[in-house]
């Protein structure tokens, strides 16, 4: 027995017997002819229809690719436009963090600055500068006699308005609000004026900033003596 | 005599009235005591005069540890309050060389005597504890070192406010002492 393979799906078993040899051969020939004809038809059909279909699909795909590219580029532009200033701000803030500290409270001691004024404390090559609005005050590094730092805590809700608000909470709820506090660092700078008169200034900064400024001032040449620091009042029993 | 009768009431009343009259007569006839009479006024210390004052920095005793921000705040607050009194033409700071030429300069020393570090949180939560106080000896001295006046003052913050508010309270009391003295 012989199996004639005429295509991927065309398998014809052929039996070579004496009686049916001619019939089988004609059957094989017929099957071969039919398979060839079918293949031809398929080729001509694909030749007739595939160019149009492929061109449409390619166009659609190309347009989709273009749209995707536009979308990606638009997202990229938006990202660059938004992230650029942020990065530049970060870069500038990192650069300015080294030289200035914002939201610093000058408790007392600067000429032309009212007590408890908030402003920006900057470290210049010549010394310290405190600016609050239009008023400014300088402390030159050469005039600094000593620098002290200390840890303290401040109430989260304080001041006259805060005190009134706490007093207005019924059933002593204001006392519970008073439990919330935050740590601050106090920077005390002692310096002399041109006549030799002693001045002292007290700044309240966020934690870590006072020590950083002190170290930088010392690096600039400010005088510092060794001190005995009393324990923070909050840690006392 | 039966009690609670009109006769008994009249007898008791007349006795009480007589005693009251006797007491009144005795009080009028007795010599006046020295308690009610205002004595001679206590001698007011003579006020000092000076055209300028210089605030000297004074170190605390060795056994007294005062945070430097408190000391600086006392110094600066006293300078501010001295200027507010307007008793002097000039208020000099410690170490100011221009004060050397002032003839009638008075030197003010604020010597720390005691310090108690309180807690703002404790004050606001408990109301009765956590007060911050600083006690100082205030000396008015002449240029040659003679003590002209001396007073002990205490600054406190009891209820509301930061610890450094005690220095403001103390400076106000120093200013009041200056107003009494000059």
Interface residues (C-beta under 8 A of the other chain):
Chain A: X107 X108 X109 X115 X146 X148 X150 X152 X153 X154 X155 X158 X163 X166 X174 X175 X178 X179 X181 X186 X188 X190 X192 X193 X195 X196 X197 X198 X199 X200 X201 X202 X227 X228 X229 X230 X233 X234 X236
Chain B: X57 X65 X66 X67 X68 X69 X71 X72 X73 X75 X76 X77 X80 X92 X93 X94 X95 X96 X97 X98 X117 X118 X119 X120 X121 X124 X125 X132 X160 X162 X163 X164
